Amino acid sequence: MVEEPASSITVYHHFDAAQSAVWRAWTDPAIVGRWWGSDPDGVVTSAALDVRPGGRFAISFQDSSGDVHTSTGEYLRVEEPTELEFTWSWLSETNPPSRVSVVFATDDTGTRMRFVHELRGGSDHDYADGWRRTFAKLDRVLAE
């Protein structure tokens, strides 16, 4: 059996917010419900997070066209307030789960984030653009 090569997307992002606030934005379902999803006009319809190694998440959002998407996964590593690692799948797809690693670090003006999404064999989704649009929504939530 030949295994397809993995590809990955890395996004470096700076948030003008304390690391504790950024951590909460990733781990509190009420806050996740305000920014998840790449469509700027999309809305989260449900967010369930069990943020611990072995815990699972399921987040559903409706995009501006009315389509509902649900992302699911399992937390593999949780190191508050510096690191999250989890699997990533779409409920509507049969692709093998991918893996996401998020690392946070404080600096003089806020929080630096290194986000890596490892994909097995590529994807039809433009994850790089989608995650950047998603993090722009998170910027707005953290500025409120």
HELIX and SHEET records of a PDB file:
HELIX    1   1 GLN A   19  THR A   27  1                                   9    
HELIX    2   2 PRO A   29  VAL A   32  1                                   4    
HELIX    3   3 TYR A  127  ALA A  143  1                                  17    
SHEET    1   A 7 ALA A   6  PHE A  15  0                                        
SHEET    2   A 7 GLY A 110  ARG A 120 -1                                        
SHEET    3   A 7 SER A  98  ASP A 107 -1                                        
SHEET    4   A 7 GLU A  83  TRP A  90 -1                                        
SHEET    5   A 7 VAL A  68  GLU A  79 -1                                        
SHEET    6   A 7 ARG A  56  GLN A  62 -1                                        
SHEET    7   A 7 VAL A  43  LEU A  49 -1                                        
END                                                                             
